[in-house]
């Protein structure tokens, strides 16, 4: 069965539900539970970040993701429609 982006987005959010809000989880741990397809996975994750539902960070070359907490959601809304990037 071929998955679409919105169903993969929901799979990512469902997988993150087992972790406390704001807890960073290795992306590889979530990624490996998703249907095959590099671009399908990446596009779904990118959409969640752009919507302010998920936060991402890279530490020592390893990617981590988390459900956005209330602070992150407020910052996203304050930034408008563009993603907030902290350097």
C-alpha positions as CSV (number, residue, x, y, z in Angstrom):
1,X,0.0,0.0,0.0
2,X,1.4,3.4,-0.9
3,X,1.1,6.0,1.9
4,X,0.4,9.6,1.3
5,X,2.1,12.5,3.2
6,X,-0.8,13.2,5.5
7,X,-1.0,9.6,6.7
8,X,2.8,9.5,7.3
9,X,2.5,12.8,9.2
10,X,-0.1,11.2,11.4
11,X,2.1,8.2,11.9
12,X,4.9,10.5,13.1
13,X,2.6,12.3,15.6
14,X,1.2,8.9,16.8
15,X,4.8,7.6,17.4
16,X,5.6,10.7,19.4
17,X,2.6,10.3,21.6
18,X,4.4,7.6,23.7
19,X,6.9,10.3,24.8
20,X,6.3,13.2,27.1
21,X,5.6,16.5,25.4
22,X,8.9,18.3,24.5
23,X,11.1,15.2,25.0
24,X,13.6,14.9,22.1
25,X,13.6,11.5,20.4
26,X,16.1,10.3,17.9
27,X,14.6,10.8,14.4
28,X,16.0,7.4,13.4
29,X,13.9,5.7,16.0
30,X,10.7,7.1,14.6
31,X,11.8,7.0,11.0
32,X,12.5,3.3,11.0
33,X,8.8,2.7,12.0
34,X,7.5,4.5,8.9
35,X,6.8,3.2,5.4
36,X,9.8,3.1,3.1
37,X,10.7,6.2,1.1
38,X,13.2,8.8,1.9
39,X,11.3,11.7,0.4
40,X,8.0,10.6,1.7
41,X,9.3,10.5,5.3
42,X,11.3,13.8,4.9
43,X,8.4,15.7,3.3
44,X,6.0,14.5,6.1
45,X,8.4,15.6,8.8
46,X,9.0,19.0,7.0
47,X,5.3,19.6,6.9
48,X,4.9,19.0,10.6
49,X,7.7,21.4,11.4
50,X,6.3,24.1,9.1
51,X,2.9,23.7,10.8
52,X,4.5,24.1,14.2
53,X,3.5,20.6,15.4
54,X,7.0,19.2,15.7
55,X,10.4,20.6,16.7
56,X,13.7,19.4,15.3
57,X,17.3,19.7,16.4
58,X,20.6,18.2,15.4
59,X,23.2,17.3,18.1
60,X,26.6,16.0,17.1
61,X,25.3,14.9,13.7
62,X,22.2,13.1,15.0
63,X,18.7,14.4,14.3
64,X,16.1,14.6,17.1
65,X,12.4,15.4,17.0
66,X,9.7,16.2,19.6
67,X,6.1,17.2,19.7
68,X,6.0,21.0,20.0
69,X,5.3,22.2,23.5
70,X,3.1,25.2,24.4
71,X,6.1,27.6,24.3
72,X,7.2,26.4,20.8
73,X,3.6,26.7,19.5
74,X,3.3,30.3,20.9
75,X,6.7,31.2,19.3
76,X,5.6,29.7,16.0
77,X,2.3,31.7,16.0
78,X,4.2,34.9,16.9
79,X,6.6,34.3,13.9
80,X,3.7,34.2,11.5
81,X,3.5,31.7,8.6
82,X,7.2,31.2,8.3
83,X,9.1,28.7,10.4
84,X,11.1,30.1,13.4
85,X,14.8,29.3,13.2
86,X,17.0,30.0,16.2
87,X,20.7,30.0,15.5
